[in-house]
Amino acid sequence: MARHSSELGRAPEVDASLTLRPLDLSNLSGSFPRAEKVKGTLSGALSVSGPAKALRYRQERVRVLRAAL
């Protein structure tokens, strides 16, 4: 995660990047009791920027590989 903020006392500005490292979806199988098999990999990235009162979100990438429920 990279982040930057400015004007914290007046009008806060945000500039942040979040990255989801590859996540093995089988680790989540206990969260989905009706799913018999959960497999695959999920990864992604998101950027957030702008004034705190009006943030802008930008999906940079989302990848789901060999997924099955």
Steps between C-alpha positions, in 0.01 A plus 500: 500500500631843407338811632531874521281759663524876520314794650395287797382797703286669230390305196668156510621358169558126459720315253514124578568179311388162636622169361344162573773240473389173340255332737429128478121484505502151653598673827152654501308172460391507865333836435266347242332201667288413194794498261647153470815615324652844499818535300695750295701813563390862544724806472449867429586865551302811587588870508321757716561872456350843545352704782371299797146627434502377137739207461557351156554124469672337205522126454837440344462126457318200635599149400327176579686194378367143479206582727218259583227493762 
